[in-house]
Structure formats: structure tokens, C-alpha cells
Amino acid sequence: MRTTRVTVAALLAAAALTLTACGGEPVKKTGGVTQIAGGQSNTKAGTLLDRPFNKPELVLTDTTGNPWNLREQTKGKPTLIYFGYTNCPDVCPLTMSNIAVAKKALPKADQDNLRVVFVTTDPERDTPESLAAWLKSQDPSFIGLTGDFATIQAAARTLGIGIDPATKDANGDVVSMHGAQVIAFSPKTDEGYVLYGEGTTVDDYTKDLPKLIKGENP
């Protein structure tokens, strides 16, 4: 069974052009958003990175209104990071719900150890209060972060994830364009070593989380 691997350089380059990752499907930028189209084998949901991502130096505001340092608060902890927004009609709530359901299948100690971080791509509307309310319906332990858009955008791009400023569509609805990847960081190295696309299911996360908790390859 083959695990698809891609390099960090390829993912970062995807923010500017369309290419094919090593052994995977095309990496596309659509409407200014980095999207991983496929990038998975028939038997593996996660894409194992040849060169793991460094954890961004990111300090934002959490749902209590206090500063939250990503590196310090997640050091030595298995961590999943996702960039999205609470008014998203489909992908964001589904992604977080899938993770929440899979997390409940873990032993209590592993649930307590896992950090799931949701960073808003729409900070103008996603206040600490609105993030707290939205995440409470998913999993109260999930960490919601908001802050300066440029800071969030820069941090996302270090992980190969493109984000565009929120705009209004023809109907006047606000749309926040963003990549749909979940990055898993190892508790052993604090590096992001596995990438999940928007097609990842509850079963996929349920299968992989016990290994990610230990910093093992899924």
C-alpha cells in the first residue's frame, strides 16, 4: 500500500501556479485559493509530507479574548490546524464535525491531549464570541482563533494554504475564500507532517487519529 508524499516546496508553489505533486493529483489555485485536488492514494486519506512544515509563529486572540500563542500552547501536543470561517455553508462545518465525531472515539486521555485549532479566515465577522458559540456546537474543547487578517494569511501561506480577503458575491453575501486542508502536527517534533483534504471522512479521521496522537505515520 502506497502513501502519497508531496514536498513542502510543491505545496508553497501551488499558491502561485498549478502543478502536479510527486505521485499525486494536481494542486490547483482556484479564485486565489490553494486547493489540493486528490493528493491521496486509494487506501490513505492523509498525504505524508517529505519535508514537514514548521509550526507558524502565530499569536492571535482566543474565544475568551486573550492572546493565544500557537507554538507555546501546542508544544508537545498532537495538533490539527484548520483555516476556515463560521459562516461557511458547507466545507468548514463538515470538516470540524468530522473531526469532532472521530475524536469521541479516542480514549479520554487522548481526547484531552489532542489540540484542534480553528483559525478564522474572516476575522471581521468571526469575533471571539461568535467563534465560541460556533465551536461549542462542534466540540467545546476546540480552540478558536481570530485576529489581524494579514497575520492569519501570512501564517496560512507558510503551510501552503491560500486565503483571500472576504468579498461579496452577486447576491451580496460575504464569501471568504480559503484552502480546505487540515494539517496534523506531531507531538514528537511539533512539525506538520500529514495533510488532509476536504474529502476526508469521519472514518478516515477515526482510523488515523490514534496514530497521529502518538506522532506516528497514518
N, CA and C atoms as a LAMMPS dump frame, in Angstrom:
ITEM: TIMESTEP
0
ITEM: NUMBER OF ATOMS
654
ITEM: BOX BOUNDS ff ff ff
-5.0000000000000000e+02 5.0000000000000000e+02
-5.0000000000000000e+02 5.0000000000000000e+02
-5.0000000000000000e+02 5.0000000000000000e+02
ITEM: ATOMS id mol type element x y z
1 1 1 N 0.828 -1.181 0
2 1 2 C 0 0 0
3 1 3 C 0.877 1.25 0
4 2 1 N 0.571 2.177 -0.867
5 2 2 C 1.392 3.352 -1.058
6 2 3 C 0.794 4.563 -0.367
7 3 1 N 1.638 5.311 0.338
8 3 2 C 1.214 6.578 0.903
9 3 3 C 1.722 7.693 0.011
10 4 1 N 0.84 8.552 -0.466
11 4 2 C 1.235 9.65 -1.329
12 4 3 C 2.081 10.64 -0.541
13 5 1 N 3.181 11.09 -1.142
14 5 2 C 4.039 12.067 -0.496
15 5 3 C 4.172 13.288 -1.397
16 6 1 N 4.187 14.451 -0.802
17 6 2 C 4.449 15.674 -1.542
18 6 3 C 5.421 16.51 -0.735
19 7 1 N 6.142 17.407 -1.401
20 7 2 C 7.117 18.234 -0.713
21 7 3 C 6.515 19.557 -0.301
22 8 1 N 7.078 20.158 0.72
23 8 2 C 6.64 21.472 1.164
24 8 3 C 6.814 22.487 0.048
25 9 1 N 7.924 22.392 -0.686
26 9 2 C 8.17 23.339 -1.767
27 9 3 C 7.053 23.287 -2.802
28 10 1 N 6.572 22.083 -3.091
29 10 2 C 5.495 21.955 -4.075
30 10 3 C 4.212 22.598 -3.576
31 11 1 N 3.924 22.416 -2.296
32 11 2 C 2.706 22.998 -1.742
33 11 3 C 2.77 24.516 -1.727
34 12 1 N 3.932 25.068 -1.389
35 12 2 C 4.067 26.516 -1.372
36 12 3 C 4 27.081 -2.786
37 13 1 N 4.558 26.369 -3.732
38 13 2 C 4.497 26.823 -5.12
39 13 3 C 3.076 26.823 -5.638
40 14 1 N 2.24 25.979 -5.068
41 14 2 C 0.85 25.888 -5.507
42 14 3 C 0.075 27.174 -5.261
43 15 1 N 0.582 28.026 -4.397
44 15 2 C -0.082 29.297 -4.143
45 15 3 C 0.026 30.218 -5.349
46 16 1 N 0.933 29.891 -6.269
47 16 2 C 1.134 30.759 -7.429
48 16 3 C 0.785 30.093 -8.75
49 17 1 N 0.782 28.761 -8.826
50 17 2 C 0.524 28.105 -10.081
51 17 3 C -0.02 26.713 -9.873
52 18 1 N -0.465 26.109 -10.987
53 18 2 C -0.981 24.749 -10.94
54 18 3 C 0.149 23.79 -11.25
55 19 1 N 0.259 22.735 -10.448
56 19 2 C 1.298 21.743 -10.69
57 19 3 C 0.816 20.388 -10.228
58 20 1 N 1.589 19.375 -10.495
59 20 2 C 1.268 18.039 -10.017
60 20 3 C 2.277 17.66 -8.955
61 21 1 N 1.78 17.366 -7.775
62 21 2 C 2.666 16.955 -6.692
63 21 3 C 3.208 15.561 -6.986
64 22 1 N 4.337 15.257 -6.354
65 22 2 C 5.009 13.981 -6.614
66 22 3 C 4.076 12.8 -6.384
67 23 1 N 3.706 12.125 -7.436
68 23 2 C 2.884 10.926 -7.32
69 23 3 C 1.435 11.207 -7.025
70 24 1 N 1.034 12.472 -6.913
71 24 2 C -0.332 12.794 -6.534
72 24 3 C -1.121 13.415 -7.651
73 25 1 N -2.253 14.019 -7.292
74 25 2 C -3.127 14.687 -8.231
75 25 3 C -2.724 16.152 -8.319
76 26 1 N -3.261 16.895 -9.286
77 26 2 C -2.875 18.301 -9.428
78 26 3 C -3.195 19.119 -8.194
79 27 1 N -2.296 20.048 -7.896
80 27 2 C -2.52 21.04 -6.867
81 27 3 C -2.946 22.305 -7.587
82 28 1 N -4.13 22.808 -7.298
83 28 2 C -4.689 23.903 -8.065
84 28 3 C -4.953 25.122 -7.198
85 29 1 N -4.824 26.283 -7.827
86 29 2 C -5.239 27.517 -7.191
87 29 3 C -6.46 28.015 -7.94
88 30 1 N -7.603 28.052 -7.243
89 30 2 C -8.842 28.471 -7.863
90 30 3 C -9.365 29.691 -7.132
91 31 1 N -9.52 30.809 -7.838
92 31 2 C -10.012 32.01 -7.203
93 31 3 C -9.113 32.478 -6.076
94 32 1 N -7.787 32.251 -6.232
95 32 2 C -6.851 32.693 -5.219
96 32 3 C -6.744 31.759 -4.042
97 33 1 N -7.327 30.567 -4.151
98 33 2 C -7.311 29.62 -3.041
99 33 3 C -6.518 28.39 -3.416
100 34 1 N -5.597 27.998 -2.575
101 34 2 C -4.852 26.774 -2.81
102 34 3 C -5.729 25.583 -2.479
103 35 1 N -5.96 24.716 -3.435
104 35 2 C -6.761 23.522 -3.22
105 35 3 C -5.936 22.299 -3.572
106 36 1 N -5.953 21.311 -2.705
107 36 2 C -5.309 20.044 -3.022
108 36 3 C -6.368 19.158 -3.645
109 37 1 N -6.264 18.926 -4.948
110 37 2 C -7.247 18.089 -5.638
111 37 3 C -6.754 16.656 -5.588
112 38 1 N -7.347 15.873 -4.717
113 38 2 C -6.88 14.499 -4.549
114 38 3 C -5.69 14.478 -3.624
115 39 1 N -4.512 14.132 -4.159
116 39 2 C -3.322 14.07 -3.344
117 39 3 C -3.34 12.915 -2.367
118 40 1 N -4.201 11.924 -2.624
119 40 2 C -4.334 10.802 -1.72
120 40 3 C -4.305 9.505 -2.525
121 41 1 N -3.826 8.44 -1.901
122 41 2 C -3.872 7.146 -2.56
123 41 3 C -5.251 6.542 -2.335
124 42 1 N -5.483 5.377 -2.91
125 42 2 C -6.79 4.742 -2.761
126 42 3 C -7.025 4.227 -1.349
127 43 1 N -5.967 4.058 -0.578
128 43 2 C -6.107 3.466 0.744
129 43 3 C -5.724 4.411 1.874
130 44 1 N -5.232 5.595 1.558
131 44 2 C -4.783 6.525 2.576
132 44 3 C -5.485 7.864 2.415
133 45 1 N -6.027 8.368 3.499
134 45 2 C -6.67 9.679 3.458
135 45 3 C -5.646 10.794 3.579
136 46 1 N -4.623 10.574 4.387
137 46 2 C -3.631 11.605 4.64
138 46 3 C -2.504 11.591 3.632
139 47 1 N -1.973 12.78 3.345
140 47 2 C -0.804 12.932 2.487
141 47 3 C 0.402 13.161 3.382
142 48 1 N 1.328 12.223 3.375
143 48 2 C 2.524 12.315 4.203
144 48 3 C 3.542 13.214 3.515
145 49 1 N 4.003 14.238 4.217
146 49 2 C 4.913 15.217 3.63
147 49 3 C 6.363 14.775 3.752
148 50 1 N 7.101 14.871 2.651
149 50 2 C 8.521 14.542 2.688
150 50 3 C 9.272 15.484 3.615
151 51 1 N 8.905 16.757 3.54
152 51 2 C 9.538 17.758 4.4
153 51 3 C 8.444 18.429 5.223
154 52 1 N 8.345 18.099 6.479
155 52 2 C 7.264 18.639 7.317
156 52 3 C 7.312 20.164 7.42
157 53 1 N 6.16 20.756 7.702
158 53 2 C 6.05 22.197 7.914
159 53 3 C 6.502 22.563 9.317
160 54 1 N 7.176 23.699 9.422
161 54 2 C 7.417 24.272 10.743
162 54 3 C 6.112 24.873 11.253
163 55 1 N 5.874 24.782 12.539
164 55 2 C 4.672 25.381 13.115
165 55 3 C 4.809 26.901 13.055
166 56 1 N 3.804 27.605 12.542
167 56 2 C 3.908 29.061 12.404
168 56 3 C 4.084 29.755 13.75
169 57 1 N 4.848 30.842 13.737
170 57 2 C 4.938 31.704 14.911
171 57 3 C 3.715 32.611 14.871
172 58 1 N 2.679 32.211 15.555
173 58 2 C 1.388 32.876 15.421
174 58 3 C 0.778 33.146 16.793
175 59 1 N 0.511 34.409 17.063
176 59 2 C -0.171 34.802 18.298
177 59 3 C -1.45 35.529 17.898
178 60 1 N -2.593 34.946 18.256
179 60 2 C -3.887 35.521 17.921
180 60 3 C -4.74 35.634 19.187
181 61 1 N -6.017 35.927 19.014
182 61 2 C -6.936 36.067 20.142
183 61 3 C -7.857 34.863 20.206
184 62 1 N -7.962 34.254 21.384
185 62 2 C -8.808 33.073 21.512
186 62 3 C -10.246 33.469 21.838
187 63 1 N -11.088 32.486 22.095
188 63 2 C -12.515 32.753 22.29
189 63 3 C -12.83 33.421 23.63
190 64 1 N -11.825 33.526 24.495
191 64 2 C -12.021 34.244 25.763
192 64 3 C -11.531 35.68 25.661
193 65 1 N -10.986 36.041 24.492
194 65 2 C -10.477 37.387 24.293
195 65 3 C -9.037 37.572 24.717
196 66 1 N -8.367 36.472 25.032
197 66 2 C -6.974 36.539 25.484
198 66 3 C -6.002 36.141 24.383
199 67 1 N -4.747 36.613 24.457
200 67 2 C -3.738 36.216 23.474
201 67 3 C -3.482 34.715 23.553
202 68 1 N -3.249 34.114 22.41
203 68 2 C -3.02 32.666 22.358
204 68 3 C -1.853 32.404 21.417
205 69 1 N -0.775 31.854 21.966
206 69 2 C 0.45 31.596 21.214
207 69 3 C 0.433 30.165 20.699
208 70 1 N 0.345 30.008 19.392
209 70 2 C 0.205 28.678 18.789
210 70 3 C 1.347 27.754 19.174
211 71 1 N 2.571 28.223 19.03
212 71 2 C 3.711 27.363 19.329
213 71 3 C 3.768 26.963 20.8
214 72 1 N 3.572 27.927 21.679
215 72 2 C 3.67 27.639 23.103
216 72 3 C 2.52 26.762 23.588
217 73 1 N 1.311 27.057 23.134
218 73 2 C 0.126 26.358 23.636
219 73 3 C -0.02 24.941 23.092
220 74 1 N 0.644 24.647 21.997
221 74 2 C 0.522 23.303 21.412
222 74 3 C 1.831 22.515 21.455
223 75 1 N 2.827 23.038 22.128
224 75 2 C 4.128 22.366 22.187
225 75 3 C 3.991 20.976 22.801
226 76 1 N 4.497 19.991 22.074
227 76 2 C 4.454 18.621 22.566
228 76 3 C 3.088 17.983 22.546
229 77 1 N 2.136 18.607 21.851
230 77 2 C 0.775 18.088 21.787
231 77 3 C 0.424 17.705 20.343
232 78 1 N -0.272 16.585 20.146
233 78 2 C -0.787 16.294 18.806
234 78 3 C -1.791 17.382 18.448
235 79 1 N -1.627 17.983 17.272
236 79 2 C -2.412 19.169 16.93
237 79 3 C -2.914 19.112 15.5
238 80 1 N -4.195 19.44 15.32
239 80 2 C -4.779 19.599 13.996
240 80 3 C -5.11 21.077 13.81
241 81 1 N -4.698 21.651 12.679
242 81 2 C -4.963 23.063 12.396
243 81 3 C -5.767 23.187 11.113
244 82 1 N -6.816 24.015 11.177
245 82 2 C -7.667 24.246 10.014
246 82 3 C -7.996 25.734 9.926
247 83 1 N -7.935 26.28 8.716
248 83 2 C -8.284 27.669 8.462
249 83 3 C -9.639 27.719 7.763
250 84 1 N -10.616 28.389 8.37
251 84 2 C -11.946 28.468 7.789
252 84 3 C -12.737 29.594 8.437
253 85 1 N -14.049 29.593 8.237
254 85 2 C -14.866 30.658 8.838
255 85 3 C -16.241 30.136 9.208
256 86 1 N -16.847 30.737 10.219
257 86 2 C -18.061 30.195 10.802
258 86 3 C -19.291 30.346 9.915
259 87 1 N -19.265 31.285 8.984
260 87 2 C -20.406 31.466 8.083
261 87 3 C -20.304 30.609 6.826
262 88 1 N -19.301 29.767 6.761
263 88 2 C -19.157 28.848 5.633
264 88 3 C -20.369 27.918 5.598
265 89 1 N -20.979 27.729 4.415
266 89 2 C -22.198 26.92 4.343
267 89 3 C -21.978 25.422 4.292
268 90 1 N -20.755 24.978 4.031
269 90 2 C -20.601 23.536 3.816
270 90 3 C -19.286 22.942 4.316
271 91 1 N -18.179 23.267 3.678
272 91 2 C -16.924 22.564 3.941
273 91 3 C -16.439 22.734 5.377
274 92 1 N -16.451 23.96 5.891
275 92 2 C -15.914 24.202 7.238
276 92 3 C -16.681 23.455 8.332
277 93 1 N -18.006 23.586 8.388
278 93 2 C -18.723 22.854 9.437
279 93 3 C -18.608 21.34 9.291
280 94 1 N -18.583 20.858 8.053
281 94 2 C -18.456 19.416 7.846
282 94 3 C -17.09 18.922 8.307
283 95 1 N -16.035 19.665 7.968
284 95 2 C -14.686 19.276 8.377
285 95 3 C -14.571 19.208 9.89
286 96 1 N -15.04 20.247 10.566
287 96 2 C -14.93 20.276 12.027
288 96 3 C -15.815 19.218 12.679
289 97 1 N -16.979 18.978 12.094
290 97 2 C -17.87 17.946 12.62
291 97 3 C -17.243 16.562 12.481
292 98 1 N -16.614 16.296 11.336
293 98 2 C -15.961 15.002 11.126
294 98 3 C -14.871 14.769 12.164
295 99 1 N -14.086 15.805 12.432
296 99 2 C -13.024 15.681 13.429
297 99 3 C -13.617 15.472 14.819
298 100 1 N -14.689 16.211 15.122
299 100 2 C -15.32 16.101 16.439
300 100 3 C -15.847 14.693 16.692
301 101 1 N -16.493 14.124 15.692
302 101 2 C -17.042 12.775 15.836
303 101 3 C -15.925 11.76 16.004
304 102 1 N -14.876 11.884 15.199
305 102 2 C -13.752 10.948 15.278
306 102 3 C -13.037 11.062 16.62
307 103 1 N -12.934 12.269 17.139
308 103 2 C -12.257 12.49 18.41
309 103 3 C -12.947 11.735 19.545
310 104 1 N -14.275 11.657 19.489
311 104 2 C -15.034 10.994 20.549
312 104 3 C -14.742 9.498 20.634
313 105 1 N -14.178 8.945 19.564
314 105 2 C -13.842 7.519 19.567
315 105 3 C -12.517 7.247 20.276
316 106 1 N -11.769 8.307 20.601
317 106 2 C -10.486 8.145 21.28
318 106 3 C -10.69 7.893 22.773
319 107 1 N -9.729 7.259 23.426
320 107 2 C -9.771 7.169 24.889
321 107 3 C -9.773 8.575 25.481
322 108 1 N -10.333 8.735 26.672
323 108 2 C -10.479 10.051 27.29
324 108 3 C -9.148 10.787 27.399
325 109 1 N -8.097 10.088 27.767
326 109 2 C -6.79 10.731 27.925
327 109 3 C -6.289 11.299 26.601
328 110 1 N -6.521 10.566 25.515
329 110 2 C -6.095 11.036 24.194
330 110 3 C -6.95 12.209 23.733
331 111 1 N -8.236 12.174 24.058
332 111 2 C -9.105 13.303 23.728
333 111 3 C -8.606 14.577 24.406
334 112 1 N -8.226 14.459 25.666
335 112 2 C -7.761 15.611 26.418
336 112 3 C -6.424 16.131 25.891
337 113 1 N -5.629 15.24 25.326
338 113 2 C -4.299 15.618 24.851
339 113 3 C -4.337 16.279 23.476
340 114 1 N -5.319 15.929 22.672
341 114 2 C -5.408 16.442 21.301
342 114 3 C -5.801 17.915 21.283
343 115 1 N -5.116 18.696 20.452
344 115 2 C -5.458 20.096 20.238
345 115 3 C -6.006 20.253 18.815
346 116 1 N -7.214 20.777 18.721
347 116 2 C -7.818 21.069 17.42
348 116 3 C -7.991 22.577 17.34
349 117 1 N -7.284 23.202 16.406
350 117 2 C -7.235 24.66 16.317
351 117 3 C -7.92 25.127 15.037
352 118 1 N -8.939 25.957 15.206
353 118 2 C -9.682 26.545 14.087
354 118 3 C -9.316 28.021 14.006
355 119 1 N -8.631 28.409 12.919
356 119 2 C -8.213 29.797 12.719
357 119 3 C -9.135 30.431 11.686
358 120 1 N -9.809 31.522 12.061
359 120 2 C -10.752 32.126 11.135
360 120 3 C -10.059 32.806 9.959
361 121 1 N -10.683 32.723 8.799
362 121 2 C -10.232 33.447 7.612
363 121 3 C -11.102 34.674 7.386
364 122 1 N -12.037 34.91 8.299
365 122 2 C -12.983 36.026 8.206
366 122 3 C -13.039 36.741 9.554
367 123 1 N -11.902 37.316 9.986
368 123 2 C -11.836 37.885 11.34
369 123 3 C -12.761 39.08 11.567
370 124 1 N -13.175 39.75 10.511
371 124 2 C -14.063 40.898 10.688
372 124 3 C -15.403 40.475 11.287
373 125 1 N -15.885 39.292 10.891
374 125 2 C -17.156 38.802 11.425
375 125 3 C -16.971 37.783 12.538
376 126 1 N -15.89 37.023 12.469
377 126 2 C -15.663 35.983 13.477
378 126 3 C -14.976 36.568 14.699
379 127 1 N -15.781 37.119 15.59
380 127 2 C -15.283 37.653 16.859
381 127 3 C -15.024 36.501 17.829
382 128 1 N -14.337 36.749 18.921
383 128 2 C -14.161 35.691 19.919
384 128 3 C -15.494 35.099 20.374
385 129 1 N -16.503 35.954 20.536
386 129 2 C -17.805 35.489 20.996
387 129 3 C -18.491 34.583 19.969
388 130 1 N -18.47 35.001 18.698
389 130 2 C -19.134 34.195 17.668
390 130 3 C -18.39 32.897 17.413
391 131 1 N -17.061 32.937 17.507
392 131 2 C -16.275 31.708 17.374
393 131 3 C -16.605 30.736 18.497
394 132 1 N -16.717 31.255 19.707
395 132 2 C -17.014 30.407 20.859
396 132 3 C -18.355 29.715 20.7
397 133 1 N -19.361 30.471 20.256
398 133 2 C -20.698 29.895 20.083
399 133 3 C -20.702 28.829 18.996
400 134 1 N -20.017 29.096 17.897
401 134 2 C -19.994 28.154 16.771
402 134 3 C -19.252 26.873 17.132
403 135 1 N -18.102 27.017 17.773
404 135 2 C -17.305 25.847 18.123
405 135 3 C -17.95 25.023 19.238
406 136 1 N -18.721 25.666 20.088
407 136 2 C -19.399 24.936 21.159
408 136 3 C -20.325 23.874 20.59
409 137 1 N -20.937 24.177 19.443
410 137 2 C -21.838 23.208 18.819
411 137 3 C -21.074 22.072 18.142
412 138 1 N -19.782 22.271 17.905
413 138 2 C -18.944 21.237 17.308
414 138 3 C -18.281 20.402 18.405
415 139 1 N -17.461 21.079 19.213
416 139 2 C -16.779 20.457 20.346
417 139 3 C -16.253 21.595 21.218
418 140 1 N -16.706 21.704 22.45
419 140 2 C -16.3 22.807 23.321
420 140 3 C -14.794 22.907 23.546
421 141 1 N -14.083 21.808 23.329
422 141 2 C -12.634 21.835 23.552
423 141 3 C -11.865 22.397 22.361
424 142 1 N -12.519 22.539 21.217
425 142 2 C -11.844 23.089 20.048
426 142 3 C -11.423 24.529 20.326
427 143 1 N -10.272 24.9 19.826
428 143 2 C -9.711 26.232 20.05
429 143 3 C -9.996 27.113 18.84
430 144 1 N -10.633 28.251 19.069
431 144 2 C -10.93 29.192 18.01
432 144 3 C -10.056 30.415 18.116
433 145 1 N -9.466 30.841 16.999
434 145 2 C -8.559 31.981 17
435 145 3 C -8.968 33.009 15.954
436 146 1 N -8.874 34.273 16.317
437 146 2 C -9.164 35.364 15.403
438 146 3 C -8.11 36.449 15.6
439 147 1 N -8.094 37.433 14.706
440 147 2 C -7.091 38.491 14.824
441 147 3 C -6.928 39.235 13.516
442 148 1 N -5.75 39.776 13.304
443 148 2 C -5.456 40.549 12.102
444 148 3 C -5.412 39.647 10.874
445 149 1 N -6.155 40.045 9.812
446 149 2 C -6.234 39.196 8.628
447 149 3 C -4.864 38.953 8.009
448 150 1 N -4.063 39.988 7.872
449 150 2 C -2.755 39.84 7.23
450 150 3 C -1.878 38.848 7.991
451 151 1 N -1.965 38.857 9.304
452 151 2 C -1.198 37.916 10.123
453 151 3 C -1.667 36.489 9.883
454 152 1 N -2.979 36.314 9.834
455 152 2 C -3.545 34.986 9.586
456 152 3 C -3.171 34.497 8.193
457 153 1 N -3.293 35.362 7.199
458 153 2 C -2.969 34.998 5.817
459 153 3 C -1.509 34.574 5.68
460 154 1 N -0.607 35.328 6.32
461 154 2 C 0.814 35.016 6.24
462 154 3 C 1.121 33.666 6.881
463 155 1 N 0.494 33.385 8.025
464 155 2 C 0.718 32.108 8.702
465 155 3 C 0.212 30.948 7.856
466 156 1 N -0.957 31.125 7.247
467 156 2 C -1.524 30.07 6.408
468 156 3 C -0.616 29.762 5.226
469 157 1 N -0.052 30.794 4.64
470 157 2 C 0.791 30.586 3.463
471 157 3 C 2.068 29.832 3.787
472 158 1 N 2.553 29.918 5.021
473 158 2 C 3.724 29.122 5.397
474 158 3 C 3.396 27.636 5.414
475 159 1 N 2.085 27.316 5.453
476 159 2 C 1.629 25.927 5.422
477 159 3 C 1.079 25.555 4.049
478 160 1 N 1.33 26.406 3.044
479 160 2 C 0.858 26.112 1.696
480 160 3 C -0.625 26.309 1.509
481 161 1 N -1.268 27.072 2.392
482 161 2 C -2.707 27.289 2.324
483 161 3 C -2.986 28.726 1.909
484 162 1 N -3.702 28.893 0.808
485 162 2 C -4.032 30.218 0.329
486 162 3 C -5.314 30.748 0.943
487 163 1 N -5.327 32.031 1.252
488 163 2 C -6.511 32.695 1.788
489 163 3 C -6.678 34.03 1.079
490 164 1 N -7.889 34.337 0.672
491 164 2 C -8.195 35.635 0.085
492 164 3 C -9.04 36.455 1.049
493 165 1 N -8.939 37.773 1.001
494 165 2 C -9.809 38.61 1.843
495 165 3 C -11.276 38.345 1.517
496 166 1 N -12.136 38.473 2.5
497 166 2 C -13.568 38.251 2.302
498 166 3 C -14.122 39.264 1.3
499 167 1 N -15.008 38.795 0.432
500 167 2 C -15.647 39.648 -0.572
501 167 3 C -17.144 39.351 -0.598
502 168 1 N -17.887 40.171 -1.34
503 168 2 C -19.314 39.938 -1.51
504 168 3 C -19.594 39.389 -2.897
505 169 1 N -20.482 38.379 -2.959
506 169 2 C -20.834 37.819 -4.256
507 169 3 C -21.977 38.615 -4.874
508 170 1 N -22.501 38.125 -5.988
509 170 2 C -23.544 38.841 -6.717
510 170 3 C -24.812 39.037 -5.894
511 171 1 N -25.025 38.163 -4.921
512 171 2 C -26.219 38.263 -4.071
513 171 3 C -25.994 39.122 -2.829
514 172 1 N -24.774 39.639 -2.712
515 172 2 C -24.472 40.458 -1.545
516 172 3 C -24.005 39.666 -0.345
517 173 1 N -23.854 38.356 -0.512
518 173 2 C -23.384 37.511 0.584
519 173 3 C -21.86 37.598 0.701
520 174 1 N -21.368 37.627 1.924
521 174 2 C -19.925 37.68 2.157
522 174 3 C -19.34 36.279 2.001
523 175 1 N -18.277 36.178 1.215
524 175 2 C -17.628 34.891 0.956
525 175 3 C -16.153 35.001 1.323
526 176 1 N -15.663 34.059 2.093
527 176 2 C -14.255 34.007 2.465
528 176 3 C -13.611 32.822 1.754
529 177 1 N -12.734 33.099 0.81
530 177 2 C -12.081 32.041 0.037
531 177 3 C -10.835 31.546 0.767
532 178 1 N -10.723 30.234 0.882
533 178 2 C -9.595 29.677 1.628
534 178 3 C -9.33 28.246 1.211
535 179 1 N -8.115 27.788 1.431
536 179 2 C -7.785 26.391 1.22
537 179 3 C -8.483 25.53 2.251
538 180 1 N -8.719 24.272 1.911
539 180 2 C -9.537 23.417 2.78
540 180 3 C -8.732 22.296 3.436
541 181 1 N -7.436 22.515 3.614
542 181 2 C -6.594 21.468 4.174
543 181 3 C -6.559 21.491 5.703
544 182 1 N -6.471 20.314 6.28
545 182 2 C -6.191 20.153 7.706
546 182 3 C -4.757 19.659 7.813
547 183 1 N -3.956 20.339 8.643
548 183 2 C -2.567 19.932 8.84
549 183 3 C -2.424 19.292 10.213
550 184 1 N -1.83 18.093 10.253
551 184 2 C -1.585 17.395 11.518
552 184 3 C -0.137 17.601 11.948
553 185 1 N 0.053 18.069 13.19
554 185 2 C 1.376 18.305 13.748
555 185 3 C 1.715 17.217 14.764
556 186 1 N 2.942 16.74 14.683
557 186 2 C 3.389 15.649 15.545
558 186 3 C 3.733 16.136 16.946
559 187 1 N 3.338 15.381 17.981
560 187 2 C 3.733 15.736 19.354
561 187 3 C 5.214 15.481 19.612
562 188 1 N 5.843 14.705 18.744
563 188 2 C 7.265 14.384 18.917
564 188 3 C 8.161 15.502 18.396
565 189 1 N 7.794 16.084 17.257
566 189 2 C 8.659 17.065 16.597
567 189 3 C 8.044 18.461 16.52
568 190 1 N 6.734 18.57 16.79
569 190 2 C 5.994 19.822 16.634
570 190 3 C 5.994 20.303 15.185
571 191 1 N 6.165 19.385 14.248
572 191 2 C 6.145 19.724 12.823
573 191 3 C 4.881 19.171 12.169
574 192 1 N 4.386 19.888 11.169
575 192 2 C 3.227 19.429 10.419
576 192 3 C 3.644 18.421 9.369
577 193 1 N 3.25 17.173 9.556
578 193 2 C 3.778 16.121 8.7
579 193 3 C 2.723 15.366 7.883
580 194 1 N 1.434 15.61 8.153
581 194 2 C 0.374 14.954 7.401
582 194 3 C -0.673 16 7.001
583 195 1 N -1.127 15.917 5.762
584 195 2 C -2.122 16.847 5.234
585 195 3 C -3.374 16.088 4.833
586 196 1 N -4.541 16.648 5.198
587 196 2 C -5.825 16.053 4.841
588 196 3 C -6.629 17.04 3.989
589 197 1 N -7.238 16.535 2.924
590 197 2 C -8.062 17.367 2.06
591 197 3 C -9.507 17.371 2.512
592 198 1 N -10.328 18.156 1.801
593 198 2 C -11.716 18.327 2.214
594 198 3 C -12.552 17.061 2.049
595 199 1 N -12.052 16.077 1.313
596 199 2 C -12.791 14.83 1.135
597 199 3 C -12.577 13.825 2.248
598 200 1 N -11.799 14.18 3.251
599 200 2 C -11.522 13.262 4.353
600 200 3 C -12.786 13.018 5.181
601 201 1 N -13.082 11.769 5.451
602 201 2 C -14.329 11.387 6.12
603 201 3 C -14.131 11.163 7.621
604 202 1 N -15.244 10.976 8.315
605 202 2 C -15.197 10.619 9.735
606 202 3 C -14.4 9.345 9.925
607 203 1 N -14.649 8.351 9.094
608 203 2 C -13.943 7.075 9.214
609 203 3 C -12.443 7.253 9.021
610 204 1 N -12.057 8.139 8.086
611 204 2 C -10.636 8.397 7.852
612 204 3 C -9.983 8.963 9.108
613 205 1 N -10.612 9.972 9.69
614 205 2 C -10.049 10.569 10.905
615 205 3 C -10.069 9.571 12.068
616 206 1 N -11.134 8.799 12.168
617 206 2 C -11.229 7.807 13.242
618 206 3 C -10.095 6.794 13.147
619 207 1 N -9.753 6.429 11.931
620 207 2 C -8.676 5.464 11.711
621 207 3 C -7.303 6.065 12.014
622 208 1 N -7.11 7.335 11.636
623 208 2 C -5.779 7.942 11.725
624 208 3 C -5.464 8.594 13.064
625 209 1 N -6.478 9.109 13.761
626 209 2 C -6.203 9.869 14.982
627 209 3 C -5.385 9.099 16.029
628 210 1 N -5.651 7.814 16.267
629 210 2 C -4.829 7.112 17.267
630 210 3 C -3.34 7.129 16.936
631 211 1 N -3.005 7.12 15.652
632 211 2 C -1.591 7.183 15.256
633 211 3 C -1.066 8.608 15.344
634 212 1 N -1.876 9.577 14.919
635 212 2 C -1.444 10.966 14.99
636 212 3 C -1.189 11.393 16.435
637 213 1 N -2 10.88 17.354
638 213 2 C -1.828 11.182 18.776
639 213 3 C -0.417 10.807 19.242
640 214 1 N 0.127 9.732 18.669
641 214 2 C 1.442 9.231 19.059
642 214 3 C 2.568 9.784 18.182
643 215 1 N 2.191 10.564 17.162
644 215 2 C 3.204 11.094 16.247
645 215 3 C 3.673 10.072 15.243
646 216 1 N 2.838 9.052 15
647 216 2 C 3.185 8.01 14.04
648 216 3 C 2.61 8.337 12.676
649 217 1 N 3.146 7.689 11.643
650 217 2 C 2.612 7.862 10.296
651 217 3 C 1.295 7.106 10.162
652 218 1 N 0.252 7.75 9.626
653 218 2 C -1.045 7.063 9.467
654 218 3 C -0.979 6.049 8.341
